[in-house]
Amino acid sequence: MRLAKGWFLLVAIAVLLVGLPACGAPKPKGEIIVYVAAPLSGFQANGGQTVLGGVRLKAEQLNKEGGLLGQTIKVVGVDDESDSEVAVKVAEEIRSAVKTGKKALGVIGHYNSGQTLAAMEVYKDLPLIVITPTASEVSLTQKGYKNFFRVNANDMVQARVDAEFLVQKLGARRVAILHNDTEYGVGLREQMTKELTRLGAQVLLTLQVAEGQDSYEKEVSQLKAAQPDAIFYAGYEIEAPYLRVDLVAAGVTVPMLASDGAFLSATIDEAEGKAEGMYVSSFAPSPATVADAQWVKAYQQIEHRNPDTYSINGYSAMSVLAEGVRQAKSLDASKVGAAIRGLAFNSLLGQIAYDDKGDLRNPRIYIFQVRNNAFVQVHPER
């Protein structure tokens, strides 16, 4: 009988406890939107979706802790299709949503520099914080925007690190530069030319190709005639693998380093097995080197796939936004922006601290080499 009475008592206590409020995270008071503007369809969909996945994971973690100042974070992905005109339409839709009363905290995006430059002409006048995870064109942080930040290095930093790798690590003295015809490609070509010249290397020739070009017979012929020690390519994964295939087919075996725009699995997958040995620079480390097994598992549970490419950048961008809110103790964009400029905290990308323009004080560039059909980090050496 004593056992039975004790059992009934435990059941009664359990029933009472169910009716009590949770002792953990407080119940959210409302909802606030964070937009993720990136290519979610088309040729760069994988890259954009890795950013979105990182943002979703961080938002999920924050929501489990009670959200931001009692507000549940709602992540809304918007597709800019890697097109600047579409990016402006996306920005205008966000502006309309804000003006009609949608509670929005910020935009994490855009993915590419061209789309970011176009959309910022709309965002700059909105009460939103904009944090790009990957856009690197130098002028973005020289336009005086008060609400713009990035968690990645700019192309001035990328050019310096990439040029030093080519000259000091690979011993290149005569370099050929190819670039696509986007704002990103042209800007990075200019920065690379400056950095290679600074290091005493000779830029033998520069060749502009079209965005999305998939045949390089003419360019490869010019490269063979110039006989460079190394080739640098500033462009995307929709060009780099095809350039690589044509180079190998023509017997051009000098080292090739592609910029961050080619740091996607398509560079390997579309190169017909010819990507082996080429180098690619990146704005992020491999998730496997900075995130633990629990983080990877949590990402898999939310996205139903492994983290990839720039998942770390999306996660870190959301972390910056959240930390700004915490420091400001406000959801007001001007206060959050001021708080972000004073941040100093550690993230999966390393220490986050900003200068007055919205650039990182200690930006990092990583360089990978394709080995056995996978990107292997070679700089910084692990």
C-alpha positions in Angstrom: 0.0 0.0 0.0 2.8 2.5 0.8 4.3 1.9 -2.6 1.0 2.5 -4.3 0.4 5.7 -2.4 3.9 6.9 -3.2 3.3 6.2 -6.9 0.0 8.2 -6.9 1.8 11.1 -5.2 4.5 11.2 -7.9 1.9 11.2 -10.6 0.0 14.1 -8.9 3.2 16.1 -8.6 4.0 15.5 -12.3 0.5 16.7 -13.3 1.0 19.9 -11.3 4.4 20.5 -12.8 3.0 20.3 -16.3 0.8 23.2 -15.6 3.6 25.4 -14.3 5.5 27.7 -16.6 8.9 26.5 -17.8 11.9 27.5 -15.6 14.2 27.8 -18.5 14.0 30.4 -21.3 11.3 33.0 -21.0 8.3 32.8 -23.3 8.9 35.2 -26.3 6.7 38.3 -26.4 6.7 38.7 -30.2 8.5 38.1 -33.4 11.2 39.9 -35.3 12.4 39.1 -38.9 15.9 38.7 -40.1 16.1 38.5 -43.9 18.7 36.4 -45.7 19.3 37.8 -49.2 21.3 35.5 -51.4 21.1 33.3 -54.5 18.8 30.5 -53.4 18.2 29.3 -56.9 20.4 29.1 -60.1 24.1 28.5 -60.4 25.1 29.9 -57.0 22.2 28.3 -55.1 24.5 26.1 -53.0 26.6 29.0 -51.8 23.5 31.0 -50.9 21.9 28.1 -49.1 24.9 27.4 -47.0 24.7 31.0 -45.7 21.0 30.6 -45.0 21.6 27.4 -43.2 24.2 29.0 -40.9 21.8 31.8 -40.1 19.0 29.4 -39.4 21.1 27.4 -37.0 22.2 30.5 -34.9 18.6 31.8 -34.9 17.3 28.4 -33.7 19.9 28.4 -30.8 18.9 32.0 -29.9 15.2 31.2 -29.9 15.8 28.3 -27.6 17.4 30.8 -25.2 14.4 33.1 -25.4 15.1 35.0 -28.6 16.4 38.6 -28.7 15.0 40.9 -26.0 12.0 38.5 -25.8 11.4 38.4 -29.5 11.4 35.2 -31.5 13.7 35.4 -34.5 12.0 34.6 -37.8 14.5 33.9 -40.6 13.1 34.7 -44.1 15.2 33.7 -47.1 14.8 35.9 -50.2 16.3 34.9 -53.5 18.3 37.5 -55.5 19.2 35.0 -58.2 22.8 36.4 -58.4 21.3 39.3 -60.4 21.7 42.9 -59.4 18.3 44.0 -60.8 16.6 41.2 -58.9 18.6 42.2 -55.8 17.1 45.7 -56.0 13.6 44.3 -56.3 14.3 42.2 -53.2 15.5 45.3 -51.4 12.4 47.2 -52.4 10.2 44.4 -51.2 11.9 44.5 -47.9 11.5 48.3 -47.8 7.8 47.9 -48.4 7.5 45.3 -45.7 9.2 47.6 -43.2 7.0 50.6 -44.2 3.8 48.6 -43.8 4.8 47.6 -40.2 6.8 44.4 -40.4 9.1 44.2 -37.5 12.5 43.6 -39.1 15.9 43.7 -37.5 18.2 43.3 -40.4 19.4 41.7 -43.6 22.2 39.2 -43.8 23.3 39.5 -47.4 23.9 39.8 -50.2 26.2 37.0 -51.2 27.9 38.8 -54.2 29.4 42.2 -54.3 27.4 43.4 -57.3 24.1 42.6 -55.7 25.2 44.1 -52.4 26.3 47.3 -54.1 23.0 47.6 -55.9 20.8 46.7 -52.9 22.6 49.0 -50.5 21.2 52.0 -52.3 17.9 50.9 -50.9 19.0 49.5 -47.5 21.1 52.6 -46.6 18.0 54.6 -45.8 16.1 51.8 -43.9 16.1 51.2 -40.1 17.9 47.9 -40.6 21.3 46.4 -40.0 22.9 44.9 -43.1 25.7 42.3 -42.7 27.1 40.7 -45.7 28.6 37.2 -45.2 30.8 37.2 -48.3 30.7 40.4 -50.4 34.2 41.6 -50.7 34.4 44.6 -53.1 36.5 47.2 -51.4 34.3 50.2 -52.1 31.3 48.7 -50.1 32.7 50.0 -46.8 34.0 53.3 -48.3 30.6 54.7 -49.1 29.8 56.0 -45.6 27.0 53.5 -44.9 26.1 53.7 -41.2 24.2 50.3 -41.2 26.6 48.1 -43.2 29.1 45.5 -41.9 30.8 42.4 -43.2 32.1 39.3 -41.5 34.6 38.5 -44.3 37.8 40.1 -45.5 37.6 42.6 -48.4 39.4 42.1 -51.7 42.3 44.3 -50.7 43.1 41.7 -48.0 42.4 38.8 -50.3 44.7 40.2 -52.9 47.5 40.7 -50.4 47.3 37.2 -49.0 46.9 35.6 -52.4 49.7 37.5 -54.0 52.0 36.7 -51.1 51.1 33.0 -51.4 51.9 33.0 -55.1 55.2 34.8 -54.8 56.5 33.8 -51.4 55.1 30.2 -51.1 55.0 29.1 -54.7 57.9 31.2 -56.0 56.0 32.8 -58.9 57.7 35.8 -60.5 55.6 36.1 -63.7 51.9 36.0 -63.1 49.0 36.1 -65.5 45.6 37.4 -64.2 42.3 36.4 -65.7 39.0 37.9 -64.3 35.3 37.9 -65.1 33.5 41.1 -66.1 31.7 41.7 -62.8 32.4 44.5 -60.3 34.0 41.8 -58.2 36.2 40.4 -60.9 37.4 43.8 -62.1 38.0 45.1 -58.6 40.0 42.1 -57.5 42.1 42.2 -60.7 43.1 45.8 -59.8 44.0 44.8 -56.2 46.0 41.8 -57.4 48.0 43.8 -59.9 48.9 46.3 -57.1 49.9 43.6 -54.7 52.0 41.5 -57.2 53.8 44.7 -58.3 54.5 45.5 -54.6 56.1 42.2 -54.2 58.3 42.6 -57.2 56.5 40.1 -59.4 55.6 40.9 -63.0 52.0 40.8 -64.3 52.5 39.4 -67.7 49.0 40.0 -69.0 45.5 40.5 -67.8 42.5 38.9 -69.6 38.9 39.7 -69.1 36.3 36.9 -69.7 32.5 36.9 -69.6 30.6 35.9 -66.5 29.5 32.3 -67.1 32.0 31.7 -70.0 32.6 28.0 -70.5 35.2 27.9 -73.2 38.7 29.4 -73.2 40.5 28.3 -76.3 41.6 31.9 -77.2 42.7 32.8 -73.6 44.6 29.6 -73.2 46.5 30.2 -76.4 47.5 33.7 -75.1 48.5 32.2 -71.8 50.7 29.6 -73.5 52.5 32.3 -75.4 53.1 34.4 -72.3 54.5 31.5 -70.3 53.7 32.7 -66.8 54.9 31.0 -63.6 51.4 31.0 -62.2 47.8 32.0 -63.1 45.4 33.9 -60.9 41.7 33.8 -61.7 39.2 36.3 -60.2 35.7 35.0 -60.8 33.2 32.3 -60.0 32.7 28.6 -60.0 30.7 28.9 -63.2 33.9 29.8 -65.1 36.9 28.4 -63.0 36.4 24.7 -63.7 36.1 25.2 -67.4 39.1 27.3 -67.5 41.0 24.6 -65.6 39.9 21.9 -68.0 41.1 23.9 -71.1 44.4 24.7 -69.4 45.1 21.1 -68.6 44.0 19.9 -72.0 46.5 22.4 -73.6 49.3 21.2 -71.3 49.5 24.3 -69.2 50.6 22.9 -65.8 51.7 26.0 -63.9 50.0 26.6 -60.5 46.5 28.1 -60.7 45.0 30.0 -57.8 41.3 31.0 -58.1 39.6 33.5 -55.9 36.9 33.0 -53.2 34.2 33.1 -55.9 35.3 29.7 -57.0 35.2 28.2 -53.5 32.3 25.9 -54.2 32.0 22.2 -54.9 31.1 22.9 -58.5 34.7 24.0 -59.1 35.7 20.4 -58.4 32.6 18.7 -59.7 32.5 20.4 -63.1 36.3 20.1 -63.9 36.1 16.6 -65.2 38.7 15.4 -62.7 41.2 18.2 -63.8 40.8 20.3 -60.6 43.4 18.3 -58.8 46.2 20.4 -57.5 44.6 23.8 -58.1 44.3 26.4 -55.3 41.3 28.4 -54.2 41.2 31.1 -51.6 38.3 31.6 -49.2 36.7 33.9 -46.6 36.1 31.0 -44.2 37.8 27.9 -42.8 36.3 24.5 -43.4 33.5 23.9 -40.8 35.3 20.7 -39.8 38.3 22.7 -38.5 36.4 25.2 -36.3 33.1 23.6 -35.3 32.7 20.7 -33.0 30.6 17.5 -33.7 27.7 18.9 -31.7 27.5 22.0 -33.9 27.7 19.9 -37.1 24.9 17.6 -35.7 22.7 20.6 -34.9 23.2 22.0 -38.4 22.3 18.6 -39.9 19.1 18.5 -37.9 18.0 21.9 -39.2 19.2 21.7 -42.8 19.2 18.0 -43.4 22.6 18.1 -44.9 26.2 18.8 -43.9 27.5 22.4 -43.4 29.4 23.6 -46.5 31.4 26.5 -47.9 30.0 29.6 -46.1 27.7 28.1 -43.4 30.2 29.5 -40.9 29.8 33.0 -42.4 26.0 32.9 -42.1 26.2 31.7 -38.6 28.8 34.3 -37.6 26.8 37.1 -39.3 23.7 36.2 -37.2 26.0 36.1 -34.2 27.2 39.6 -34.8 23.6 40.8 -35.2 22.6 39.1 -31.9 25.6 40.4 -30.0 24.9 43.9 -31.2 21.3 43.7 -29.9 22.5 42.4 -26.6 25.1 45.1 -26.2 22.7 47.8 -27.2 19.9 46.4 -25.1 17.7 47.6 -28.0 16.3 46.6 -31.3 16.7 50.1 -32.7 19.0 49.9 -35.7 21.0 53.0 -35.0 21.7 51.8 -31.4 22.5 48.2 -32.6 24.8 49.6 -35.3 26.7 51.7 -32.8 27.0 48.7 -30.5 28.3 46.5 -33.4 31.1 49.0 -34.0 32.3 48.5 -30.4 32.1 44.7 -30.4 35.0 42.5 -29.4 34.0 38.8 -29.2 35.1 35.5 -30.4 33.2 33.6 -33.1 33.8 30.6 -35.3 35.5 33.0 -37.7 37.8 34.2 -34.9 37.7 37.5 -33.1 35.1 39.9 -34.4 35.9 43.6 -34.0 35.1 46.4 -36.4 36.6 49.7 -37.7 34.5 52.8 -38.3 33.7 51.7 -41.9 32.3 48.3 -41.0 35.3 46.2 -42.0 36.9 43.7 -39.7 39.9 44.8 -37.8 41.5 41.4 -38.1 40.2 39.9 -41.4 41.4 36.4 -42.5 41.9 34.7 -45.8 42.2 30.9 -46.1 43.7 29.0 -49.1 42.8 25.5 -50.0 44.2 23.0 -52.5 42.2 20.4 -54.3 43.5 17.0 -53.2 41.6 13.8 -53.9 38.6 15.8 -55.1 38.3 17.7 -51.9 39.4 21.2 -50.6 42.3 20.8 -48.2 43.4 23.9 -46.2 47.0 24.8 -46.9 47.1 28.4 -45.5 47.2 29.2 -42.7 48.9 25.9 -42.1 47.0 23.8 -39.6 
